[in-house]
Amino acid sequence: MSKEEKVPFETIVFSGVTFKVKNRHQAHEIISNLTDFNNQNIYNVFEDTWRFPDYEKNPVFLLAEDDVQMDILEMEFSTDEYPDIFILGFIFKKDLTVNKLISAYDTDNSPALIVLGKTTTINITLFGSVHYLGGGLQCDVLLGEYNHGELFVKGDVSAWLIYADDMNMHFEGFNNVQAVINAGRPDISICSRLTDTDGSIILIENYFPSTHKLSDIVADSYLEHDEVYDRETLVSDYYDTVFKKGDSLIDHSKEERYSYNGFRDAFIDMIQTLSDKLETENEESLFCNYEDTDYSFVHFEYDNKQYSQISATIVNGFNIRMRGLWCIDTQEIMLLLEYLYDDESTKYQWMNDETAEGIEFYSIKHAIITAFEVLNKDYEESDEEEYEEEYEEDADEEFSLEEFSSQFGAYKIPEDLVKLCDFQSQYGEETFSECFYLHSIDKTGLKTWSEDEAFYDSFIEFARANGSGSSYAYWLVDSDLNKCPIVVFGDEGGIHVVAENTQKLISLLTYDTEISVDHDKAYFYKDEDYYEESENINEFRDWAKKTFNLSVIETDEDADAITNEAKKIYGKKLNDFLTKFDIETYDEEDM
């Protein structure tokens, strides 16, 4: 535990509210016992990571001991009156009521929001830290964004819309939630109280699938189409035009859609349409895998009755199946939400007819509609094969050693990197170490740091480093690239030494975890609760051992040892170099 920090002053006014100023040790006494739904502690204020760094001057927590009501809470790190403090978190011991908006500071980094009582607001958007709401939440819209954030909510939640875009959000229970939307994979989880075989009640936390599309519940004027991800998204200025004004995104005139009125007739029409496709194609079933979900339509007989079924199963480790069954003989509809074992047998399930209320049955209806849309598309096998061939040709053209080598100019590409190129060509991009792949990169990104030719000609970028757009580059301190260190350029700031040479980087890649890049440092962190092995990581580790006799990196500390050794040799030199071009630097540790 670090030496206790001094408190610069006793109180501070933030957004019209007077807070007590506390140091880490004082905050630790209040929040150290807060736990997730597996009884694991959430906060360690002494951890010295991007959440609670110890390199900032005057780090403090702001504490409100009584109920608080305010207009807007935008959790900035400092104030105009006190620009030299660094706010690590806002702690509310009792209820927090905010008339318009609660907002974190930035997707990468933000003070933590910690409320022990009930939280009430219209709009709340969180990211950039681990946030905790301990007494329930009432709002119109809750947004969680980006993988630098996480949220835990205990108590009941009442909301029109909960929307997650690559941020994990954990809930104890939904009291009155209309719509849950995961922009990508299921990032939202909810606890369920189930009866065990001995009759005891157990609490199980499960990922929860989407219940709607944004356009089912959000006003059309606040929506646009994301061409990159081919999906609905909120307009870019929603924060200023809606959230800060205390307005709502919700369009209540869409009740017919978000309440799934008329679902029975729509489901029967879906069954008929897909049945006609079966008769036309002379098949017994329809099947399609799209974006890590298996969609299917089948006819079958059970207990002397004929059934038709539309289903969607989220695979890739989630094992969540949603299906609707139409009994042709009785004309009854049955909806099922199932959580499966790896062998696809059922762990537990929710089951009822199409009139059942509850968020679980909205998720089934949404999955059925999506499955129908996917399965009802006309797939011409010849066109699909032609597309796949064209795609493979494009992929081959996109990454060839000849084209890749061209960015190295007069420098000879290191033989170790050539071997890595060969491995990637065989197994594919992003398949052997999380988010990493070699590719051709021009100088455009480097020039955003400095237009000085002496700067951008001192680096050769050659690989994507993480999912947010950071890149790896050789720093040209020698004419032989084998003697040049590798640095990482952060997509939102920070240039840091990572490895002494190519082999050291390959060794880091065996950890199968993308690098995290902050303004002040770069590091590798693996959360075992959410870690998913890359498809070809075992082949890559075997290759690294056979080719270079490299041992597998197994811990954060092993990765730190490699990066710290590179910092000792090159860290100060890099900082001195960057300073010449007015690029902000930070003191490197262990130099």
Stockholm file with secondary structure:
# STOCKHOLM 1.0

chainA/1-591         MSKEEKVPFETIVFSGVTFKVKNRHQAHEIISNLTDFNNQNIYNVFEDTWRFPDYEKNPVFLLAEDDVQMDILEMEFSTDEYPDIFILGFIFKKDLTVNKLISAYDTDNSPALIVLGKTTTINITLFGSVHYLGGGLQCDVLLGEYNHGELFVKGDVSAWLIYADDMNMHFEGFNNVQAVINAGRPDISICSRLTDTDGSIILIENYFPSTHKLSDIVADSYLEHDEVYDRETLVSDYYDTVFKKGDSLIDHSKEERYSYNGFRDAFIDMIQTLSDKLETENEESLFCNYEDTDYSFVHFEYDNKQYSQISATIVNGFNIRMRGLWCIDTQEIMLLLEYLYDDESTKYQWMNDETAEGIEFYSIKHAIITAFEVLNKDYEESDEEEYEEEYEEDADEEFSLEEFSSQFGAYKIPEDLVKLCDFQSQYGEETFSECFYLHSIDKTGLKTWSEDEAFYDSFIEFARANGSGSSYAYWLVDSDLNKCPIVVFGDEGGIHVVAENTQKLISLLTYDTEISVDHDKAYFYKDEDYYEESENINEFRDWAKKTFNLSVIETDEDADAITNEAKKIYGKKLNDFLTKFDIETYDEEDM
#=GR chainA/1-591 SS CCCCCCCSCSEEEETTEEEEEECHHHHHHHHTTCBCTTSCBCCCTTSCSSSSCSSSSSEEEEEECSCEEEEEEECCSCCSSCTTCEEEEEEESSCEEEEEEEECSCSSCCCEEEESSCEECSEEEECSSEEEECSCEECSEEEEESTTCEEEEEEEEEEEEEEEESCEEEEEEEEEEEEEEESSSCCEEEEEEEECTTSCEEEEEEECCCCCCGGGTBCGGGEEEETTTTEEEECTTHIIIIITTTCCCBCGGGHHHHTTTTHHHHHHHHHHHHHHHHHHHTCSEEEEEETTEEEEEEEEEETTEEEEEEEEEETTTTCEEEEEEEETTTCCEEEEEEEECTTSCEEEEEEECTTCCSHHHHHHHHHHHHHHHHHTSCCCHHHHHHHHHHHHHHHHHHSCHHHHHHTTTTSCCCHHHHHHHHHHHHHCTTSSSTTCEECCCCSHHHHTTCCCHHHHTTEEEEEECSTTSCEEEEECSSSSGGGSCEEEECTTSCEEEEESSHHHHHHHHTTCCCEEECSSCEEECCCTTTCCCCTTHHHHHHHHHHHHCCCCCCSHHHHHHHHHHHHHHHHHHHHHHHHTTTCCCCCCTTC
#=GC SS_cons         CCCCCCCSCSEEEETTEEEEEECHHHHHHHHTTCBCTTSCBCCCTTSCSSSSCSSSSSEEEEEECSCEEEEEEECCSCCSSCTTCEEEEEEESSCEEEEEEEECSCSSCCCEEEESSCEECSEEEECSSEEEECSCEECSEEEEESTTCEEEEEEEEEEEEEEEESCEEEEEEEEEEEEEEESSSCCEEEEEEEECTTSCEEEEEEECCCCCCGGGTBCGGGEEEETTTTEEEECTTHIIIIITTTCCCBCGGGHHHHTTTTHHHHHHHHHHHHHHHHHHHTCSEEEEEETTEEEEEEEEEETTEEEEEEEEEETTTTCEEEEEEEETTTCCEEEEEEEECTTSCEEEEEEECTTCCSHHHHHHHHHHHHHHHHHTSCCCHHHHHHHHHHHHHHHHHHSCHHHHHHTTTTSCCCHHHHHHHHHHHHHCTTSSSTTCEECCCCSHHHHTTCCCHHHHTTEEEEEECSTTSCEEEEECSSSSGGGSCEEEECTTSCEEEEESSHHHHHHHHTTCCCEEECSSCEEECCCTTTCCCCTTHHHHHHHHHHHHCCCCCCSHHHHHHHHHHHHHHHHHHHHHHHHTTTCCCCCCTTC
//
